[in-house]
């Protein structure tokens, strides 16, 4: 991918064409400028880059491998490959940007990391980063998600983080973001908000995107070394969109590669019980930035639903919003049922239990393989499913 793209997007005001920006209170503007300035001065230094590379290799276990799904390909057609971000330390792609954000916080002299989490993977990753650097950590999580993803709550607490329940509204991811931002506003001097995806006011979508680019850089080289060509299709799930932008970023200028972002179709697109922001949303402002949003009749963020706690968000990354308009990425949705079916298929045919978020991408890849039996498909398997086992078994049982 040309470096010119990353220098062009976002622009100096943090916009990806019309999306992004920073619609924030005046008292936060100066803090956002400090973070932005620190990111550009610190993250480009040899010392920072060397330390981050050392962390990725010796602590995170990068590079994660690309794996060919032999039995899944035999059954469904095509050649299905997985970028195994589930093998990244803590079990998901989230640590890629959390270690970078925490390292930035250390260089800025911050004492505390604050963040939201949905499925808990970002919370676990940030708690891990805080423990590594000796920083305080406070994670805000919806009450519904705390009950649904309790194993990750225990992991956060064991790692030393304070878990704060979000008890208003639907008590899920949007409310966790509300709660975390309120906490951050109380002391922006000593704390830093480490957002969990490519969302939020500038410079967060850019910072998270840049730290997640390692996924695409690795995957492109690995796939070519394995096959002698680039994949015909790249598929990734999209909630906020960090894992997707991470892998897409390396292929945006490769016209032979089709990119697919997969959203939660939930129970039904017709009834509104979904989180298919790109499919049915329209431009709006949420949490300090402009993007495609699902809105109610009053223009406020609409209630959303997904079986995957990390994807039930009524907004999406501003860069994804731009890529949709530019038709660089095709966005589709997968229902809860299709997600569960793919969850068990990958588990039983390949011995890999995926996160419910990732299972959305797997489900779409299986459809794509049936329709294009001679093409290759690279799925970004963004996380492992340990966190989802109790929920899946309790609500769907175990098939014979």
C-alpha positions as CSV (number, residue, x, y, z in Angstrom):
1,X,0.0,0.0,0.0
2,X,1.4,3.4,-1.0
3,X,2.5,5.5,1.9
4,X,0.8,8.5,0.1
5,X,-2.5,7.0,1.1
6,X,-1.7,7.0,4.8
7,X,-0.3,10.6,4.6
8,X,-3.4,11.7,2.8
9,X,-6.0,10.0,5.0
10,X,-6.9,11.4,7.4
11,X,-6.2,15.1,6.6
12,X,-4.8,17.4,9.3
13,X,-8.3,18.0,10.8
14,X,-8.8,14.2,11.1
15,X,-11.2,13.7,8.2
16,X,-11.4,10.8,5.8
17,X,-13.2,12.9,3.1
18,X,-16.4,13.9,4.9
19,X,-16.1,11.5,7.8
20,X,-14.2,11.6,11.1
21,X,-13.1,14.9,12.7
22,X,-13.3,15.8,16.3
23,X,-16.7,17.1,17.6
24,X,-15.7,17.5,21.2
25,X,-16.0,19.9,24.1
26,X,-13.5,22.8,24.1
27,X,-11.7,21.5,27.2
28,X,-10.8,18.3,25.4
29,X,-9.5,20.0,22.2
30,X,-6.2,20.9,23.8
31,X,-5.8,17.3,25.1
32,X,-6.5,15.8,21.8
33,X,-4.0,18.1,20.2
34,X,-1.4,17.0,22.8
35,X,-2.1,13.3,22.0
36,X,-1.9,14.0,18.2
37,X,1.4,15.9,18.5
38,X,2.9,13.3,20.8
39,X,1.9,10.5,18.4
40,X,3.6,12.1,15.5
41,X,6.8,13.1,17.4
42,X,7.1,9.9,19.5
43,X,5.8,7.1,17.3
44,X,8.1,8.0,14.4
45,X,11.3,7.8,16.6
46,X,13.7,5.0,16.3
47,X,13.5,4.3,20.0
48,X,9.7,3.9,20.0
49,X,9.6,1.8,16.8
50,X,12.4,-0.5,18.1
51,X,10.7,-1.0,21.5
52,X,7.3,-1.7,19.8
53,X,8.9,-4.2,17.4
54,X,10.6,-6.0,20.4
55,X,7.2,-6.2,22.2
56,X,5.5,-7.6,19.2
57,X,8.1,-10.3,18.7
58,X,8.9,-11.3,22.2
59,X,5.7,-10.5,24.1
60,X,2.9,-10.7,21.6
61,X,4.2,-13.6,19.6
62,X,4.1,-11.9,16.2
63,X,4.0,-12.6,13.4
64,X,0.8,-14.6,13.7
65,X,0.6,-17.3,10.9
66,X,-1.7,-17.6,7.9
67,X,-3.3,-21.1,7.9
68,X,-4.9,-23.0,5.0
69,X,-8.3,-24.6,6.0
70,X,-8.0,-27.9,4.1
71,X,-11.2,-29.6,5.3
72,X,-13.3,-26.4,5.2
73,X,-12.1,-25.8,1.6
74,X,-12.9,-29.4,0.6
75,X,-16.5,-29.1,1.9
76,X,-17.4,-25.6,0.7
77,X,-15.2,-25.0,-2.3
78,X,-12.5,-22.4,-3.0
79,X,-9.3,-22.2,-1.0
80,X,-10.0,-20.7,2.5
81,X,-7.2,-19.3,4.5
82,X,-7.2,-17.7,8.0
83,X,-4.9,-14.9,9.3
84,X,-4.6,-16.3,12.8
85,X,-5.0,-13.2,15.0
86,X,-6.6,-15.6,17.6
87,X,-3.0,-16.7,18.3
88,X,-1.9,-13.2,19.1
89,X,-1.2,-12.9,22.9
90,X,-4.5,-12.4,24.8
91,X,-6.4,-14.1,22.0
92,X,-7.3,-11.3,19.6
93,X,-6.0,-8.5,17.4
94,X,-6.7,-5.9,20.1
95,X,-3.2,-6.1,21.7
96,X,-1.7,-4.7,18.4
97,X,-3.0,-1.2,19.2
98,X,-3.2,-1.5,23.0
99,X,0.6,-2.1,23.4
100,X,1.2,0.9,21.0
101,X,-1.3,3.1,22.9
102,X,0.2,2.2,26.3
103,X,3.7,2.7,25.0
104,X,2.6,6.2,23.8
105,X,1.0,6.9,27.2
106,X,4.3,5.9,29.0
107,X,6.3,8.3,26.8
108,X,3.7,11.1,27.5
109,X,4.0,10.6,31.3
110,X,0.4,9.4,31.7
111,X,-0.4,7.4,34.8
112,X,-3.7,5.7,33.9
113,X,-5.3,4.1,30.9
114,X,-9.1,4.3,30.5
115,X,-11.2,2.4,27.9
116,X,-14.5,0.8,27.0
117,X,-14.9,-2.8,26.0
118,X,-17.7,-4.8,24.4
119,X,-16.8,-8.5,24.3
120,X,-14.0,-7.8,26.7
121,X,-11.1,-8.5,24.3
122,X,-10.0,-4.9,24.2
123,X,-10.4,-4.6,28.0
124,X,-8.2,-7.7,28.5
125,X,-5.6,-6.4,26.0
126,X,-5.4,-3.0,27.6
127,X,-5.2,-4.5,31.1
128,X,-2.4,-6.6,29.8
129,X,-0.6,-3.5,28.4
130,X,-1.1,-1.6,31.7
131,X,0.4,-4.5,33.7
132,X,3.3,-4.7,31.2
133,X,4.1,-0.9,31.6
134,X,3.1,-0.6,35.3
135,X,0.2,1.8,34.7
136,X,-3.3,2.0,36.3
137,X,-6.2,0.7,34.2
138,X,-9.9,1.3,34.3
139,X,-12.2,-0.6,31.9
140,X,-15.9,0.4,31.4
141,X,-18.2,-2.4,30.2
142,X,-22.0,-2.7,29.8
143,X,-23.7,-4.7,32.5
144,X,-25.2,-7.0,29.9
145,X,-21.8,-7.7,28.4
146,X,-20.3,-8.3,31.9
147,X,-22.7,-11.1,32.4
148,X,-22.3,-12.4,28.8
149,X,-18.5,-12.3,28.7
150,X,-17.7,-13.0,32.4
151,X,-14.5,-15.0,31.7
152,X,-13.0,-11.8,30.2
153,X,-14.1,-9.8,33.2
154,X,-12.2,-12.1,35.5
155,X,-9.1,-11.9,33.3
156,X,-9.2,-8.1,33.5
157,X,-9.5,-8.1,37.3
158,X,-6.7,-10.7,37.6
159,X,-4.5,-8.4,35.5
160,X,-5.1,-5.6,37.9
161,X,-7.7,-3.5,36.1
162,X,-10.8,-1.9,37.7
163,X,-14.0,-2.9,35.8
164,X,-16.7,-0.3,35.9
165,X,-20.3,-1.4,34.9
166,X,-22.2,0.8,32.5
167,X,-25.8,0.7,33.9
168,X,-27.7,3.1,31.6
169,X,-29.6,2.5,28.4
170,X,-29.1,-0.9,26.8
171,X,-26.1,-1.5,29.0
172,X,-23.9,-2.7,26.1
173,X,-21.0,-1.2,24.1
174,X,-22.4,2.3,23.2
175,X,-23.1,2.9,26.9
176,X,-19.6,1.6,27.9
177,X,-18.2,4.3,25.5
178,X,-20.4,6.9,27.1
179,X,-19.2,5.9,30.6
180,X,-15.5,5.7,29.7
181,X,-15.6,9.2,28.0
182,X,-17.2,10.7,31.1
183,X,-14.5,9.2,33.3
184,X,-11.8,10.5,31.0
185,X,-13.2,14.0,31.0
186,X,-12.7,14.2,34.8
187,X,-8.9,14.0,34.5
188,X,-7.5,14.2,31.0
189,X,-4.1,15.4,32.3
190,X,-3.1,12.2,34.1
191,X,-5.1,9.7,32.1
192,X,-5.3,8.7,28.4
193,X,-8.4,7.3,26.6
194,X,-7.3,4.2,24.8
195,X,-10.2,3.6,22.5
196,X,-10.9,0.0,21.4
197,X,-11.4,0.5,17.6
198,X,-10.9,2.8,14.7
199,X,-13.7,5.1,16.1
200,X,-13.9,8.2,18.2
201,X,-12.6,11.8,17.7
202,X,-9.4,12.4,15.8
203,X,-6.6,11.3,16.3
204,X,-7.9,7.9,17.6
205,X,-9.1,6.3,14.3
206,X,-5.7,7.1,12.8
207,X,-3.7,5.9,15.7
208,X,-5.5,2.6,16.0
209,X,-5.4,2.1,12.2
210,X,-1.7,2.6,12.1
211,X,-1.0,0.2,14.9
212,X,-3.3,-2.5,13.3
213,X,-1.6,-2.2,9.9
214,X,0.9,-4.9,11.0
215,X,-1.9,-7.5,10.3
216,X,-2.1,-6.6,6.7
217,X,1.6,-6.2,6.2
218,X,2.2,-9.7,7.6
219,X,-0.7,-11.3,5.8
220,X,0.2,-10.0,2.4
221,X,3.8,-11.3,2.5
222,X,2.7,-14.6,4.1
223,X,0.0,-15.3,1.6
224,X,2.2,-14.5,-1.3
225,X,5.0,-16.7,0.1
226,X,2.5,-19.6,0.5
227,X,0.8,-19.4,-2.9
228,X,2.8,-17.2,-5.2
229,X,-0.1,-14.8,-5.6
230,X,-2.4,-12.4,-3.7
231,X,-5.8,-13.6,-2.4
232,X,-8.8,-13.1,-4.6
233,X,-10.9,-12.1,-1.6
234,X,-10.2,-10.7,1.9
235,X,-12.9,-10.9,4.5
236,X,-13.1,-9.4,8.0
237,X,-15.9,-8.7,10.5
238,X,-16.8,-5.0,11.1
239,X,-18.1,-3.6,14.4
240,X,-16.0,-0.4,14.9
241,X,-13.7,-1.9,12.3
242,X,-10.1,-2.2,13.7
243,X,-9.3,-5.7,12.6
244,X,-10.8,-5.1,9.2
245,X,-8.9,-1.9,8.5
246,X,-5.8,-3.6,9.8
247,X,-5.9,-6.3,7.1
248,X,-7.6,-4.2,4.4
249,X,-4.9,-1.5,4.6
250,X,-2.3,-3.6,2.8
251,X,-4.6,-4.4,-0.2
252,X,-6.5,-1.2,-0.9
253,X,-4.5,-0.6,-4.1
254,X,-4.6,-4.2,-5.3
255,X,-7.5,-4.2,-7.7
256,X,-7.4,-8.0,-8.1
257,X,-8.3,-8.4,-4.4
258,X,-11.9,-7.9,-3.4
259,X,-12.4,-6.6,0.1
260,X,-15.5,-7.6,2.2
261,X,-16.5,-6.1,5.6
262,X,-19.1,-8.2,7.4
263,X,-21.5,-6.6,9.8
264,X,-24.0,-8.1,12.3
265,X,-27.3,-8.9,10.7
266,X,-28.5,-9.9,14.1
267,X,-32.0,-11.4,14.4
268,X,-33.3,-9.6,11.3
269,X,-32.6,-6.5,9.2
270,X,-36.3,-6.0,8.8
271,X,-37.2,-5.8,12.5
272,X,-34.3,-3.5,13.5
273,X,-32.7,-6.1,15.7
274,X,-29.2,-5.8,14.1
275,X,-26.1,-3.6,14.0
276,X,-25.7,-3.4,10.2
277,X,-24.5,0.2,10.2
278,X,-23.0,0.3,6.8
279,X,-26.0,-1.5,5.2
280,X,-28.8,0.5,6.7
281,X,-27.2,3.5,8.4
282,X,-26.7,7.1,7.2
283,X,-24.1,9.8,8.0
284,X,-24.3,11.2,11.5
285,X,-22.3,12.2,14.5
286,X,-21.6,9.8,17.4
287,X,-19.0,9.9,20.2
288,X,-17.3,13.0,18.8
289,X,-16.9,11.9,15.1
290,X,-18.9,11.6,11.9
291,X,-19.6,8.3,10.3
292,X,-22.4,6.1,9.1
293,X,-24.8,5.5,12.0
294,X,-28.0,3.7,12.8
295,X,-30.4,6.4,13.9
296,X,-33.9,6.5,15.4
297,X,-36.7,8.8,14.2
298,X,-35.2,11.6,16.2
299,X,-31.7,11.3,14.7
300,X,-30.2,9.8,17.8
301,X,-28.2,6.5,17.9
302,X,-30.7,3.6,17.5
303,X,-30.8,0.6,19.7
304,X,-28.7,-2.2,18.2
305,X,-28.4,-6.0,18.6
306,X,-25.7,-8.6,17.8
307,X,-24.9,-12.0,19.2
308,X,-21.3,-10.7,19.3
309,X,-20.7,-8.1,22.1
310,X,-17.8,-6.6,20.2
311,X,-20.0,-5.6,17.3
312,X,-23.2,-4.2,18.8
313,X,-22.4,-0.5,18.1
314,X,-24.5,1.9,16.1
315,X,-21.5,3.6,14.5
316,X,-18.5,2.5,12.5
317,X,-15.0,3.8,11.8
318,X,-14.8,6.9,9.6
319,X,-12.3,5.4,7.3
320,X,-14.7,2.5,6.6
321,X,-17.4,5.1,5.9
322,X,-15.1,6.7,3.3
323,X,-14.2,3.3,1.8
324,X,-17.8,2.4,1.4
325,X,-18.5,5.7,-0.5
326,X,-15.4,5.1,-2.7
327,X,-16.6,1.5,-3.3
328,X,-13.2,0.2,-2.2
329,X,-14.8,-2.2,0.2
330,X,-18.1,-4.1,-0.1
331,X,-20.1,-4.3,3.2
332,X,-22.5,-7.2,3.8
333,X,-24.2,-8.7,6.9
334,X,-24.5,-12.1,8.5
335,X,-27.3,-13.1,10.9
336,X,-26.9,-14.5,14.4
337,X,-27.9,-18.0,13.2
338,X,-25.4,-18.0,10.3
339,X,-22.7,-16.9,12.8
340,X,-23.5,-19.7,15.2
341,X,-23.4,-22.3,12.3
342,X,-20.0,-21.0,11.2
343,X,-18.8,-21.1,14.8
344,X,-19.4,-24.8,15.0
345,X,-18.3,-25.5,11.5
346,X,-14.8,-24.1,12.0
347,X,-14.5,-25.7,15.4
348,X,-15.4,-29.2,14.1
349,X,-13.7,-29.2,10.7
350,X,-10.5,-27.3,11.6
351,X,-10.1,-27.6,15.4
352,X,-10.3,-23.8,15.7
353,X,-13.0,-22.2,18.0
354,X,-13.5,-18.6,16.7
355,X,-14.8,-15.6,18.5
356,X,-18.4,-14.8,17.6
357,X,-17.2,-11.6,16.0
358,X,-14.8,-13.5,13.8
359,X,-17.4,-16.2,13.0
360,X,-19.4,-13.5,11.1
361,X,-16.5,-13.3,8.7
362,X,-16.1,-17.1,8.5
363,X,-19.8,-17.4,7.7
364,X,-19.6,-15.0,4.8
365,X,-16.4,-16.7,3.6
366,X,-18.3,-20.1,3.4
367,X,-21.0,-18.4,1.3
368,X,-18.4,-16.9,-0.9
369,X,-16.5,-20.2,-1.4
370,X,-19.7,-21.9,-2.6
371,X,-20.3,-19.1,-5.1
372,X,-16.7,-18.9,-6.3
373,X,-15.2,-22.4,-6.0
374,X,-12.0,-21.5,-8.0
375,X,-11.1,-18.5,-5.9
376,X,-9.0,-18.0,-2.8
377,X,-10.4,-16.3,0.4
378,X,-8.3,-14.9,3.2
379,X,-10.3,-14.4,6.4
380,X,-9.0,-12.3,9.2
381,X,-9.8,-14.5,12.2
382,X,-9.7,-11.6,14.6
383,X,-10.1,-13.6,17.9
384,X,-10.6,-16.9,19.6
385,X,-13.9,-18.1,21.1
386,X,-13.0,-19.0,24.7
387,X,-14.9,-16.0,26.0
388,X,-18.1,-17.1,24.2
389,X,-18.3,-20.7,25.2
390,X,-20.7,-20.3,28.2
391,X,-23.0,-18.0,26.2
392,X,-23.1,-20.2,23.2
393,X,-23.8,-23.4,25.1
394,X,-26.4,-21.8,27.3
395,X,-28.3,-20.3,24.4
396,X,-27.7,-22.7,21.5
397,X,-26.5,-25.9,23.0
398,X,-24.0,-28.2,21.5
399,X,-25.0,-29.9,18.2
400,X,-24.7,-33.7,18.0
